[in-house]
Amino acid sequence: MEYLEKEDILYINFLTIQHVGGNFVPPSNFLHEENLDYLLEAVQADMFG
């Protein structure tokens, strides 16, 4: 299975803000970027063998 990578999510975030308006604060526009890192690891974790 292929998952979105962090760079993909950051780019989608950037494009969405560009399309609907708002402020993109470089480099990643996240207040707590570690939450995204945790979610990416959790989605890819092998839970049930």
C-alpha positions in Angstrom: 0.0 0.0 0.0 1.2 3.5 -0.8 0.8 6.2 1.8 1.1 10.0 1.5 4.5 11.3 2.7 5.0 14.3 4.8 6.1 16.4 1.9 2.9 15.5 0.0 0.7 16.6 2.9 2.7 19.9 3.3 2.2 20.6 -0.5 -1.5 19.8 -0.3 -1.8 22.1 2.7 0.0 24.9 0.8 -2.2 24.4 -2.3 -5.4 24.5 -0.3 -4.4 27.7 1.5 -3.5 29.2 -1.9 -6.9 28.2 -3.3 -9.2 29.2 -0.5 -7.1 31.9 1.2 -5.3 32.3 4.4 -1.7 32.6 5.5 0.9 30.0 4.9 3.7 30.3 7.4 6.9 28.6 6.0 8.4 26.1 6.2 5.5 23.8 7.1 2.6 26.0 8.4 2.0 23.7 11.5 1.9 24.9 15.1 2.9 21.4 16.3 4.5 19.5 13.5 5.2 16.5 15.7 1.5 15.7 15.7 1.7 15.1 11.9 4.8 13.0 12.4 3.0 10.8 14.9 0.0 10.4 12.7 2.1 9.3 9.7 3.9 6.7 11.9 0.6 5.5 13.3 -1.1 5.0 9.9 1.9 2.9 8.6 2.2 0.8 11.8 1.4 -2.9 11.6 -1.4 -3.4 14.1 -2.9 -6.8 13.4 0.0 -8.7 11.8 
